[in-house]
Amino acid sequence: MNGKQIRLFLADGTPGGLLTAEIMNWTGFVVAAPRSDLSSLLLRSEVKRTGIYLLLGDDPESPGRQLVYIGEGDDVSKRLYQHARDESKSFWDRAVVLTNKDLNLTKAHARYLESRFIALAMQAGRSRLHNATSPEPVALPEADRSDMEYFISQAKIILPVLGINTLRVTSSSPAAGTRPVGDDSSTGAPASLDTDAKMSPMFVMEHKKSGVRAYAQEVDGEFTVRAGSLAVRAWTGNDGSYKRLRQRLELEMVLVPSADNKTMMYPKDYVFASPSAAAAVSVGRNANGRRVWTLEATGQEYGEWQEEQLFAGIGNKS
């Protein structure tokens, strides 16, 4: 197991206030604060360095989703002060700054990171970007580029710990319309997935009346419906949160009409908050995800499989 030790410090002793975060043996440094604590954030020496930052807030066009602006600066504090006075960026209620403890981060490095962060955020599709442009990565020497990619790899670890999944890319999806292929002889992991990710075996759910078949896996603890999976053409269940979720996913083209126009399809992997949410959206009505998702290899229900994993884990440690 490749463990990581992350150190969090609550600067004012409250969970909702200013905090700092570090990974052992990483020269990067993260400091985050709500907008109400912006004055305290701007006074910190780390924020006066060259770095990259994220402004986060609720997306008014998509309830339950984040709106994010990604930027960089020679002196990040000056950029944050400008944004605080900019009415066009009034959406944000939290700022997160990533910089370097050894002061070796240059303007070119920051511009490279900004470009890569924006590209990763677009690839992940978990947040809506407020950025008007997507700049190309700055040309860096090979050694510097390697250092920045390592910086990004650590940022992708530490940001989700702070509840920020903007850069969290689940996988590179297989071609739309294809069955997600698993390796049943080992973990069931599709070849297209990042092999460093922790993945469950493949689960499947069928709606035989409409010819719908969907595939899903737990990837790093998140229930992920695989690209190429199908969903029923229209919602038929009662009004509620799952119906609103289905409508939002159609608007955002997470679900698109399939080639025959008789069903809907997931053109890329999508992470759901729960197996039941994934099931409801896919079959067009409320459904118990713990029962309707079953292991492709054995037919075991997801809930039973989950309990089996729990007991196996306890048994191995006793």
C-alpha positions, 0 to 999 in steps of 0.5 A: 500500500502506497500510503500518504501522510497529509498534515492539516492545520486549522489556523483558527481552530475551527473546521470551517475557517482558514486551514493549511495542508501539506503532504510529507516529503512534498515541497508544495503547500496549500492554504484555503479559506472561506471568502469571509476570512479573505483578509486573514488569507491575504496576510499570509506570507505563502499567499504572497508567493508565485502560485496557482489558485482556485475560486469555488462557489455554488453553480447557480445554473446547476444546483449541487454542482460547483462553479470554479475559476482557476488562475495564477499569479506572481503574487497570488494575494494581489490577484485574490484582492482583485477578484474580491472586487470584481462583480463578474466573479461574485459567485465564489465563497472559498479560495484555495491557493497552491504554492511552493515552500522552497520558493522555486515556483516561477511565473512560467511554472505557474502558467503551466500549472494553470493550463494543466489544471484547467485541462484536467478540470474540463476532462473531469467534468465535475465542476463548471469552469468560469474561465473564459479561455483555456490556455495552452501549456507553457513550453518548459524544459523537460526536467521542469515539466517533470517537476510540475507534473509531480506537483499536479499528481500531489495536488490531485491527492490533497485537494479531494481531502479538502473536499475539492474534486475539480481535478479528480479524473476517474478514467479515460473512457472507452469509445462511446457506444462500446461495452466497457470491457473488464478483465474478469480474471483479475480485478475486473478493471477496464483496460482504459482505467488508470491502473493506479486507481482502486477498483471493484469488479464490474457491476451490471444492471438491466432493464429488459423491457427497454433493452437497457444494460448499464455497467458500473464500478467503484473507482477510488470509493466512488460509484462510477457508471462506465462510458457506453452504458445505456439508460431508458429514453425518458423518466417515468417515475415520480417527481423528486430529486432523482428526476431533477438529477436526470433532467440536469444530466440530460441538459449537461449531455452526460446522457445523450440519445443513442444511435437508434434513438430508443435509449440514452447513453453515457458517452463518458464515465460518470460518478454518482453520489450513490448506487441508487442515484445511478440506478434511478437515472438509468432506469427512469424511476426510483430504484434500490441500487444495493439490489439492482446492481449485481456482479457481472461475473456471479450475479451477486447483489451490490449490497451483499458484495459490499457486506462481504468486503466488510466482513473480509476486511475485518477478518483479515485484521483480527 
